Amino acid sequence: MFFMSKSQQINVSKSSVSKIAILALTIIFAAGLFVVGFDQGHIFSLVYGEQAFTDLYIHELTHDMRHAAGFPCH
């Protein structure tokens, strides 16, 4: 007896980016934008309290980057 097998072609597309990856990158981008462009002690105030608003650690670390990106800070 002679049996012929049927061959089937299965196409799997791996070119699409998952929605979870896009969401994660969007959240990371938004957090980075806040840190570089808008933080005036808010992040460290969770740890240091009111003193973080006078010390402005992140502001001082990202000061030149703010101006290069076009964010006015003073």
N, C-alpha and C positions, 0 to 999 in steps of 0.2 A: 504494500500500500504506500502511496505517495501522498504526503500532506503538504500543502502549501501554506506557509505562514503569512499572515497579513502584517505588514509593517505600517505603523502609524507614526506620524511625525508630531511631536509635542513641542510647541513653541512657548518658552518661558522668557518673559521680558524682565530683565534686571535693571533696566535703565531708570525706573521711576524711584523717586526719593520718598521714603515713608513720611507720613504726616507727623508722626511723633518726632522724627529728626528735625523737621522744619519747625515744629513748635518749640523744641528744646533750643535750637539755634536762635529763634526769635526771642526767647526769654533771656538767653545769655547776652544777646545784642542789646536788649533793652536795659538790662542790669549794668552792662558796661557803659552804655550811653549815660545812664544816670550817674554812675561813679565819676566819669570823666567830665561830664558837662554840668551837672547840677548839684552834686553833693556839697553841702556846706557844714559837715559835721554830723549829718543824720545817721550814717552807718555806725560810726564809733560811739554815738550817743547811747546806743543800746548797751554798751559796756562801760563807758566812762561817764555817762550822764551829761549834765550841762557843761562840763569842762570841755567836752569835744567840740562844742560850738565856738569856743574861743581859741582852741589849739588848731583846728582845721588841718589835721594830718593829711587826709586824702587830697584836700584842696592844694596843699603845698607840694605834694608829690606829683600831682597832675597839672600844675599851674601852667607850665609852658605848653603842654599838650592841649590845654583848653584854648589858649590863644591861637595856636597853630590850626586848630579845628574851627575857629571862628566863634567860640563861646566867650562872651564878655563875662568877666567875673569881678571887676572893680571899676 
